[in-house]
């Protein structure tokens, strides 16, 4: 599934539960990649909202999708491995 550069509430509303879970997992992985690069670069000076645009945008996209999943009652769990982020749906994944 293609995720737009600018994630909006209208776009999120078009997603079924299964699609939402898939997108949430992918965006979570993207955010973790950006975050780990920035933490490696900044060390103790790391501050999420003071990071580069790519980091902040990755976080914003993920948060918007994650919030919608939560509001639909979907429980999304991620593996502890950064690259192995996945989801485990708690309800039907129709969509």
N, C-alpha and C positions, 0 to 999 in steps of 0.2 A: 504494500500500500504506500502510496506517495503522500508524504507529509508536507504540507505547504510551508513556505518560508515563514509566513505569518499565520500562526494558529489562532483561530477566533472561536468564540462560543458558537457561532453559526455552523462552522465546520465540524466542531466537536459534536454538535447535536445530530449531525447526519450519520454518526458512527453507531453501529450496533454494539452490544456489550463485548462480543468477541473481538471486534475490530478495535474497540477502545482499549481492551486489555493488551492487545498486541502492540498498539501504538504507544501505550504507557510504558511498556517494557523497553521498547526501542529508545524512546526519549530518555528514560532513566539511564540507560547505558550511555547514550550520547552525553548526558550531563555529567556522569561519573568520569568519562574520558576527559572532558574539558576541565573538570574540577581537579583531577589528578595532575594534569599538566600545569595548571596554575599553582597548585600547592607545591609542586616540585620547583617551580620557578620562584615563588615568593617565600616559601618556608613559613616561618612563624608570622610573617606579615600578611598572610592570606586573609582576604576579606571578600566574601562572595560578591556583594553588590558594588565593590570597588574594582572588580576584575574587568577583563576585556569584554567587549560586546558579545563575543561568541559564547563566553561562559554565562553571562547574564541571560542571554537569549535562550540558551539550552535549558537553564533553570526555569525560566518563565514558561516555555513550552511544556516542559515536563509537569510543572506545578498546575497549569491549567487543565491538562489532561488527567492528572492524578486527582485533582479536586472533583472533577466530573465523575470519575470512577467511584470515588468515595461517596458522592452524593447519590449515585445509583445503587449503593449498597454492595459494590463489588470489593472483595478483599484481595488485594494484590500483594504478593510476597515476592521478594527478590532474593536470589541466592547471595551468599556472602561474597562470592567471587565477583569482581568488578565486571569482567567480560562475560560472565555467565548469567547476567541478569535475565530473569525469566518471570513468568507469572503463573499463578495457580488460581484459576477462577473459583469463586465460592458459590456462584449461582450459574444458571444456564448461560451459555455463551452464544446464544442466537444472535446473528447479526452478520 
